[in-house]
Amino acid sequence: MLYPDQIKAELIRSGILTDTQVQQAEQHAQRQGIPFETAVTALELADHAKLGQCLSALSNLPYHPLLSVPPPPQVKTMIAPLCIDHWRAFPTEYNTGQHLLTMAVQDPDQAKLLDQVRNLLLEPYSLSFTIVSRSEMEKALEVHLGIQPSKSEKTAQPAGDYVPPMKSVRMPRKLAGLHARMDDKVKEAGAAASAPKSPERHKPSPVEEKPIPAEDVGRYLVSAAALLVESHLEKNSEALSEARARVRYGQLLASRLNLPPATVDKIALACWFSALSDKRHLFKRFLAPYNIEAIIFADDATTAGKAVEAQVLSLITRYQEMRRRDPASCRDVNAVRRNLKVVWSSAQERQDMLESFLQLLMDEEFLAGLSRGSGHILIVDAEEATQASLSPPLTHDGYEVSVVPSAEAALEWMAQTKPDLVICDAVLPQMSGQDLCRRVKSNRETSQVPFLCLLPAGMEKKAADCLRAGAEDVFLLPVNLEVLFLKIQRLMANVGGETARAGVAGSLDDMSFTDMIQILTAGNKSMEIVIKAEGREGRVCIREGNIIHAVAGELTGEPAFYELMSWRQGEFVTRQLTEFPTQTIQTGTMSLLMEGARLVDENGNGAKAG
């Protein structure tokens, strides 16, 4: 990897900058909270080309300008914009005869890693690389592809610190974890496979070959499968929500059964691809070291059907089918047990798996109050009443959702029940959403209820009218769910205060710390868990499914998390978070839990428990 000090030294050695100019750029970077390279171009001390030539000299990768030479149109379609956005790797050229795709990167380690996972592109490309500065990359992505600067570029960073080239940003309901795991791999990799052979001007420098560990490959494949499935189900939110739940159940159940990581990954892949069972041709294009088809299409009576992966998928699928047919019956765990014993062929021989799954459902239901504490959302939309595109993901996040097709029905509904938030289509029969908003805001009983308007494309000019009517915000259709959900969280927190953000309380005797962490992180929750045990207190902060901070007495970060894992008794309280402390934990959830379990075992199976 290239560190800022290396770049500064090369800029001075090559005569591009003087010592004084380097200091000037460092000071500007510190004041503005931007990377050093961005400060250099902002102050016009050097242009993108000179910075690129400097990086080329350090990395032995050629420099290819991005701003003056736009990419060919066909290149833009060869890699999904989501991948380009999160990898911050710019496709510049494609040689049809050699099937060679050239990509610009910001760091040589990024090139090595992308070459290792090139099979995740789902096409038989070979890759070649050029290098550019971070500032030129961000500008080119914005100018040529319409991708806005990444969050990492806007976040203050000390000028002398290295910022990984693939900084993590949220993909909660899209591609959970691929960029973060790639980022981890960039920081850990000491050597990697060399880039493929390419024309001389694009030929990367040779490096020692070191394959990615099998367990990391599995995680990359699961994340790539998520990207593929979600792209195909993008317009079917109900099917996508069910697929995500299937994967979540599969991973949690596999963990509770203490299955090895490779088996967990295999189950997750099968859960994702089972959502595309009518598109089997996609499986053949997805290169994986597992026979996923055999798991998905296994006959329960065959040897393949007796495999643990097939049994897990079959159990979860039967439960979801039952929930689809009769949601009310799934509220009674005994009824669920009786029904699954009838419809799941492995119920008799895998009683342990069935009971583990039922316990998982009960634990998840117990923790469901974490999000339901946010309140009741009323959706006013005739199309939503028939197609249900927005309500399933809201329900999946734990909100109680009611849907009515018209403003008149909404007023009638609100006369009986006061919602915590209203989402309304601006175009409604008889009374418009704008007029409904005015009625809601003029009523003393409902004037404080947050009101969000949805505007069809082409009606942007109506946004001001909706805001004048009292709406808190306006969203254009199709709605960006990520932005909408963040807005809902903030509005709920502001209106309800601590009461709205309160979650549930319980005892570690009822639910272990490990189970609680697994369920919350798998559900992409943003929570704080406070644990008290015999005069001791600790807390864990989870942001969008990632553990970011822990405190236990004088301990902070990972040591505090491992200490909390040793507490076997005590009381816990949870609450939702919209503001977060400084991140002290970078390690992924599974690695934390595995290391914590090892330490607890070494210390005598929780001898320190209260």
Secondary structure in CASP SS format (residue, H / E / C, confidence):
PFRMAT SS
TARGET T0000
AUTHOR 0000-0000-0000
METHOD secondary structure of the structure
MODEL  1
M C 1.00
L C 1.00
Y C 1.00
P H 1.00
D H 1.00
Q H 1.00
I H 1.00
K H 1.00
A H 1.00
E H 1.00
L H 1.00
I H 1.00
R H 1.00
S C 1.00
G C 1.00
I C 1.00
L C 1.00
T C 1.00
D H 1.00
T H 1.00
Q H 1.00
V H 1.00
Q H 1.00
Q H 1.00
A H 1.00
E H 1.00
Q H 1.00
H H 1.00
A H 1.00
Q H 1.00
R H 1.00
Q H 1.00
G C 1.00
I C 1.00
P C 1.00
F H 1.00
E H 1.00
T H 1.00
A H 1.00
V H 1.00
T H 1.00
A H 1.00
L C 1.00
E C 1.00
L C 1.00
A C 1.00
D C 1.00
H H 1.00
A H 1.00
K H 1.00
L H 1.00
G H 1.00
Q H 1.00
C H 1.00
L H 1.00
S H 1.00
A H 1.00
L H 1.00
S H 1.00
N C 1.00
L C 1.00
P C 1.00
Y E 1.00
H C 1.00
P C 1.00
L C 1.00
L C 1.00
S C 1.00
V C 1.00
P C 1.00
P C 1.00
P C 1.00
P H 1.00
Q H 1.00
V H 1.00
K H 1.00
T C 1.00
M C 1.00
I C 1.00
A C 1.00
P H 1.00
L H 1.00
C H 1.00
I H 1.00
D H 1.00
H H 1.00
W H 1.00
R C 1.00
A C 1.00
F E 1.00
P E 1.00
T E 1.00
E E 1.00
Y E 1.00
N E 1.00
T C 1.00
G C 1.00
Q C 1.00
H C 1.00
L E 1.00
L E 1.00
T E 1.00
M E 1.00
A E 1.00
V E 1.00
Q C 1.00
D C 1.00
P H 1.00
D H 1.00
Q H 1.00
A H 1.00
K H 1.00
L H 1.00
L H 1.00
D H 1.00
Q H 1.00
V C 1.00
R H 1.00
N H 1.00
L H 1.00
L H 1.00
L C 1.00
E C 1.00
P C 1.00
Y C 1.00
S E 1.00
L E 1.00
S E 1.00
F E 1.00
T E 1.00
I E 1.00
V C 1.00
S C 1.00
R H 1.00
S H 1.00
E H 1.00
M H 1.00
E H 1.00
K H 1.00
A H 1.00
L H 1.00
E H 1.00
V H 1.00
H H 1.00
L H 1.00
G C 1.00
I C 1.00
Q C 1.00
P C 1.00
S C 1.00
K H 1.00
S H 1.00
E H 1.00
K H 1.00
T C 1.00
A C 1.00
Q C 1.00
P C 1.00
A C 1.00
G C 1.00
D C 1.00
Y C 1.00
V C 1.00
P C 1.00
P C 1.00
M C 1.00
K C 1.00
S C 1.00
V C 1.00
R C 1.00
M C 1.00
P C 1.00
R C 1.00
K C 1.00
L C 1.00
A C 1.00
G C 1.00
L H 1.00
H H 1.00
A H 1.00
R H 1.00
M H 1.00
D H 1.00
D H 1.00
K H 1.00
V H 1.00
K H 1.00
E H 1.00
A C 1.00
G C 1.00
A C 1.00
A C 1.00
A C 1.00
S C 1.00
A C 1.00
P C 1.00
K C 1.00
S C 1.00
P C 1.00
E H 1.00
R H 1.00
H H 1.00
K C 1.00
P C 1.00
S C 1.00
P C 1.00
V C 1.00
E C 1.00
E C 1.00
K C 1.00
P C 1.00
I C 1.00
P C 1.00
A H 1.00
E H 1.00
D H 1.00
V H 1.00
G H 1.00
R H 1.00
Y H 1.00
L H 1.00
V H 1.00
S H 1.00
A H 1.00
A H 1.00
A H 1.00
L H 1.00
L H 1.00
V H 1.00
E H 1.00
S H 1.00
H H 1.00
L C 1.00
E C 1.00
K C 1.00
N C 1.00
S H 1.00
E H 1.00
A H 1.00
L H 1.00
S H 1.00
E H 1.00
A H 1.00
R H 1.00
A H 1.00
R H 1.00
V H 1.00
R H 1.00
Y H 1.00
G H 1.00
Q H 1.00
L H 1.00
L H 1.00
A H 1.00
S H 1.00
R H 1.00
L C 1.00
N C 1.00
L C 1.00
P C 1.00
P H 1.00
A H 1.00
T H 1.00
V H 1.00
D H 1.00
K H 1.00
I H 1.00
A H 1.00
L H 1.00
A H 1.00
C H 1.00
W H 1.00
F H 1.00
S H 1.00
A H 1.00
L H 1.00
S C 1.00
D C 1.00
K C 1.00
R C 1.00
H H 1.00
L H 1.00
F H 1.00
K H 1.00
R H 1.00
F C 1.00
L C 1.00
A C 1.00
P C 1.00
Y C 1.00
N C 1.00
I H 1.00
E H 1.00
A H 1.00
I H 1.00
I H 1.00
F C 1.00
A C 1.00
D C 1.00
D C 1.00
A C 1.00
T C 1.00
T H 1.00
A H 1.00
G H 1.00
K H 1.00
A C 1.00
V H 1.00
E H 1.00
A H 1.00
Q H 1.00
V H 1.00
L H 1.00
S H 1.00
L H 1.00
I H 1.00
T H 1.00
R H 1.00
Y H 1.00
Q H 1.00
E H 1.00
M H 1.00
R H 1.00
R H 1.00
R H 1.00
D C 1.00
P H 1.00
A H 1.00
S H 1.00
C H 1.00
R H 1.00
D C 1.00
V H 1.00
N H 1.00
A H 1.00
V H 1.00
R H 1.00
R H 1.00
N H 1.00
L H 1.00
K H 1.00
V H 1.00
V H 1.00
W C 1.00
S C 1.00
S C 1.00
A C 1.00
Q C 1.00
E C 1.00
R C 1.00
Q H 1.00
D H 1.00
M H 1.00
L H 1.00
E H 1.00
S H 1.00
F H 1.00
L H 1.00
Q H 1.00
L H 1.00
L H 1.00
M H 1.00
D H 1.00
E H 1.00
E H 1.00
F H 1.00
L H 1.00
A C 1.00
G H 1.00
L H 1.00
S H 1.00
R H 1.00
G C 1.00
S C 1.00
G C 1.00
H E 1.00
I E 1.00
L E 1.00
I E 1.00
V E 1.00
D C 1.00
A H 1.00
E H 1.00
E H 1.00
A H 1.00
T H 1.00
Q H 1.00
A C 1.00
S C 1.00
L C 1.00
S H 1.00
P H 1.00
P H 1.00
L H 1.00
T H 1.00
H H 1.00
D C 1.00
G C 1.00
Y C 1.00
E E 1.00
V E 1.00
S E 1.00
V E 1.00
V E 1.00
P C 1.00
S C 1.00
A H 1.00
E H 1.00
A H 1.00
A H 1.00
L H 1.00
E H 1.00
W H 1.00
M H 1.00
A H 1.00
Q H 1.00
T C 1.00
K C 1.00
P C 1.00
D C 1.00
L E 1.00
V E 1.00
I E 1.00
C E 1.00
D E 1.00
A C 1.00
V C 1.00
L C 1.00
P C 1.00
Q C 1.00
M C 1.00
S C 1.00
G H 1.00
Q H 1.00
D H 1.00
L H 1.00
C H 1.00
R H 1.00
R H 1.00
V H 1.00
K H 1.00
S H 1.00
N C 1.00
R C 1.00
E C 1.00
T C 1.00
S C 1.00
Q C 1.00
V C 1.00
P C 1.00
F E 1.00
L E 1.00
C E 1.00
L E 1.00
L E 1.00
P C 1.00
A C 1.00
G C 1.00
M C 1.00
E H 1.00
K H 1.00
K H 1.00
A H 1.00
A H 1.00
D H 1.00
C H 1.00
L H 1.00
R H 1.00
A C 1.00
G C 1.00
A C 1.00
E C 1.00
D E 1.00
V E 1.00
F E 1.00
L E 1.00
L C 1.00
P C 1.00
V C 1.00
N C 1.00
L H 1.00
E H 1.00
V H 1.00
L H 1.00
F H 1.00
L H 1.00
K H 1.00
I H 1.00
Q H 1.00
R H 1.00
L H 1.00
M H 1.00
A H 1.00
N H 1.00
V H 1.00
G H 1.00
G H 1.00
E H 1.00
T H 1.00
A H 1.00
R H 1.00
A E 1.00
G E 1.00
V E 1.00
A E 1.00
G E 1.00
S E 1.00
L C 1.00
D C 1.00
D C 1.00
M C 1.00
S C 1.00
F H 1.00
T H 1.00
D H 1.00
M H 1.00
I H 1.00
Q H 1.00
I H 1.00
L H 1.00
T H 1.00
A H 1.00
G C 1.00
N C 1.00
K C 1.00
S C 1.00
M E 1.00
E E 1.00
I E 1.00
V E 1.00
I E 1.00
K E 1.00
A E 1.00
E C 1.00
G C 1.00
R E 1.00
E E 1.00
G E 1.00
R E 1.00
V E 1.00
C E 1.00
I E 1.00
R E 1.00
E C 1.00
G C 1.00
N E 1.00
I E 1.00
I E 1.00
H E 1.00
A E 1.00
V E 1.00
A E 1.00
G C 1.00
E C 1.00
L E 1.00
T E 1.00
G H 1.00
E H 1.00
P H 1.00
A H 1.00
F H 1.00
Y H 1.00
E H 1.00
L H 1.00
M H 1.00
S C 1.00
W C 1.00
R C 1.00
Q C 1.00
G C 1.00
E E 1.00
F E 1.00
V E 1.00
T E 1.00
R E 1.00
Q E 1.00
L C 1.00
T C 1.00
E C 1.00
F C 1.00
P C 1.00
T C 1.00
Q C 1.00
T C 1.00
I C 1.00
Q C 1.00
T C 1.00
G C 1.00
T H 1.00
M H 1.00
S H 1.00
L H 1.00
L H 1.00
M H 1.00
E H 1.00
G H 1.00
A H 1.00
R H 1.00
L H 1.00
V H 1.00
D H 1.00
E H 1.00
N C 1.00
G C 1.00
N C 1.00
G C 1.00
A C 1.00
K C 1.00
A C 1.00
G C 1.00
END
